């Protein structure tokens, strides 16, 4: 789960050419947002697998 979020954050960090340093705010938001999204999907899939087949 963390690997996906870290990969997105590194890609976003590498993509930026901002000299003010504010791009780090964006990198942090990408990291937190992707962690929240992948955590939600992982929790939903875990719940679905524990519930058994539909």
N, CA, C and O of each residue as an XYZ file, in Angstrom:
216
protein
N       0.830     -1.189      0.000
C       0.000      0.000      0.000
C       0.873      1.251      0.000
O       0.605      2.198     -0.739
N       1.917      1.256      0.826
C       2.747      2.455      0.899
C       3.595      2.620     -0.356
O       3.950      3.740     -0.723
N       3.922      1.515     -1.014
C       4.742      1.585     -2.221
C       4.072      2.374     -3.336
O       4.726      3.145     -4.038
N       2.785      2.183     -3.497
C       2.046      2.923     -4.516
C       2.049      4.407     -4.201
O       2.297      5.228     -5.084
N       1.780      4.756     -2.968
C       1.750      6.164     -2.570
C       3.125      6.810     -2.689
O       3.248      7.946     -3.145
N       4.149      6.082     -2.279
C       5.514      6.610     -2.378
C       5.917      6.798     -3.830
O       6.562      7.790     -4.168
N       5.549      5.865     -4.687
C       5.857      5.990     -6.112
C       5.200      7.201     -6.738
O       5.827      7.914     -7.522
N       3.946      7.441     -6.404
C       3.260      8.625     -6.917
C       3.894      9.907     -6.411
O       4.035     10.869     -7.166
N       4.279      9.933     -5.143
C       4.893     11.126     -4.571
C       6.255     11.400     -5.207
O       6.587     12.551     -5.492
N       7.038     10.354     -5.427
C       8.352     10.532     -6.063
C       8.184     11.013     -7.496
O       8.919     11.895     -7.942
N       7.233     10.449     -8.217
C       6.988     10.890     -9.592
C       6.543     12.350     -9.618
O       6.983     13.116    -10.475
N       5.692     12.732     -8.704
C       5.221     14.113     -8.642
C       6.371     15.042     -8.261
O       6.479     16.142     -8.804
N       7.222     14.622     -7.346
C       8.382     15.412     -6.937
C       9.330     15.624     -8.110
O       9.833     16.728     -8.318
N       9.570     14.573     -8.869
C      10.480     14.644    -10.003
C       9.909     15.499    -11.132
O      10.666     16.112    -11.885
N       8.595     15.546    -11.257
C       7.928     16.261    -12.336
C       7.963     17.770    -12.127
O       7.913     18.524    -13.099
N       8.046     18.219    -10.892
C       7.942     19.634    -10.579
C       9.209     20.391    -10.954
O      10.319     19.874    -10.828
N       9.023     21.636    -11.420
C      10.145     22.522    -11.704
C       9.976     23.854    -10.972
O      10.506     24.878    -11.402
N       9.239     23.830     -9.873
C       8.968     25.025     -9.082
C      10.194     25.379     -8.241
O      10.760     24.517     -7.569
N      10.593     26.628     -8.281
C      11.778     27.051     -7.530
C      11.423     27.655     -6.174
O      12.319     27.979     -5.395
N      10.137     27.813     -5.877
C       9.739     28.441     -4.616
C       9.696     27.449     -3.457
O       9.698     27.862     -2.297
N       9.657     26.189     -3.739
C       9.572     25.191     -2.687
C       8.148     24.829     -2.329
O       7.925     23.925     -1.524
N       7.182     25.517     -2.910
C       5.785     25.205     -2.600
C       5.324     23.884     -3.207
O       4.271     23.359     -2.845
N       6.113     23.355     -4.124
C       5.738     22.077     -4.696
C       5.742     20.984     -3.635
O       5.077     19.962     -3.803
N       6.477     21.182     -2.547
C       6.480     20.187     -1.478
C       5.112     20.071     -0.818
O       4.753     19.005     -0.317
N       4.351     21.150     -0.815
C       2.975     21.079     -0.321
C       2.173     20.147     -1.216
O       1.403     19.316     -0.733
N       2.358     20.291     -2.521
C       1.668     19.416     -3.461
C       2.099     17.971     -3.323
O       1.266     17.066     -3.377
N       3.385     17.744     -3.146
C       3.890     16.382     -2.971
C       3.290     15.758     -1.718
O       2.890     14.593     -1.723
N       3.232     16.540     -0.647
C       2.648     16.048      0.599
C       1.169     15.719      0.416
O       0.695     14.697      0.912
N       0.444     16.572     -0.288
C      -0.977     16.320     -0.526
C      -1.189     15.093     -1.408
O      -2.119     14.320     -1.184
N      -0.328     14.913     -2.412
C      -0.416     13.710     -3.247
C      -0.158     12.468     -2.405
O      -0.865     11.469     -2.533
N       0.850     12.530     -1.549
C       1.172     11.387     -0.692
C       0.014     11.060      0.246
O      -0.387      9.901      0.352
N      -0.521     12.060      0.919
C      -1.623     11.821      1.857
C      -2.892     11.358      1.143
O      -3.586     10.462      1.622
N      -3.189     11.964      0.009
C      -4.382     11.573     -0.744
C      -4.295     10.164     -1.281
O      -5.268      9.410     -1.232
N      -3.121      9.804     -1.799
C      -2.982      8.453     -2.325
C      -2.956      7.416     -1.204
O      -3.440      6.298     -1.384
N      -2.395      7.777     -0.049
C      -2.457      6.871      1.103
C      -3.903      6.649      1.537
O      -4.300      5.523      1.837
N      -4.683      7.720      1.570
C      -6.094      7.593      1.958
C      -6.867      6.749      0.950
O      -7.683      5.910      1.331
N      -6.608      6.973     -0.329
C      -7.331      6.233     -1.365
C      -6.950      4.757     -1.364
O      -7.826      3.894     -1.412
N      -5.658      4.459     -1.312
C      -5.254      3.055     -1.325
C      -5.652      2.345     -0.018
O      -5.953      1.151     -0.022
N      -5.650      3.080      1.080
C      -6.103      2.495      2.343
C      -7.581      2.157      2.313
O      -8.000      1.117      2.821
N      -8.366      3.034      1.719
C      -9.804      2.794      1.603
C     -10.090      1.589      0.719
O     -10.912      0.739      1.061
N      -9.407      1.521     -0.417
C      -9.608      0.387     -1.325
C      -9.146     -0.907     -0.669
O      -9.819     -1.932     -0.780
N      -8.006     -0.871      0.014
C      -7.509     -2.079      0.679
C      -8.480     -2.543      1.770
O      -8.726     -3.741      1.910
N      -9.023     -1.613      2.530
C      -9.978     -1.976      3.575
C     -11.256     -2.554      2.975
O     -11.814     -3.517      3.502
N     -11.715     -1.970      1.883
C     -12.926     -2.475      1.235
C     -12.694     -3.877      0.677
O     -13.555     -4.748      0.799
N     -11.531     -4.092      0.067
C     -11.242     -5.414     -0.478
C     -11.067     -6.448      0.631
O     -11.483     -7.596      0.479
N     -10.461     -6.052      1.733
C     -10.295     -6.975      2.852
C     -11.659     -7.351      3.427
O     -11.916     -8.515      3.735
N     -12.527     -6.353      3.568
C     -13.865     -6.621      4.087
C     -14.629     -7.538      3.148
O     -15.346     -8.435      3.591
N     -14.472     -7.310      1.848
C     -15.175     -8.127      0.873
C     -14.668     -9.563      0.894
O     -15.453    -10.502      0.761
N     -13.356     -9.738      1.060
C     -12.814    -11.098      1.063
C     -13.186    -11.846      2.344
O     -13.332    -13.068      2.318
N     -13.341    -11.134      3.462
C     -13.744    -11.775      4.710
C     -15.219    -12.137      4.721
O     -15.643    -13.035      5.448
N     -16.007    -11.425      3.902
C     -17.445    -11.688      3.841
C     -17.756    -12.957      3.066
O     -18.839    -13.524      3.214
N     -16.827    -13.407      2.248
C     -17.060    -14.603      1.445
C     -17.604    -14.237      0.077
O     -17.861    -13.067     -0.209
N     -17.778    -15.244     -0.765
C     -18.282    -14.977     -2.124
C     -19.734    -14.505     -2.083
O     -20.521    -14.885     -1.216
N     -20.044    -13.671     -3.048
C     -21.396    -13.105     -3.103
C     -22.383    -14.084     -3.692
O     -23.567    -13.770     -3.812
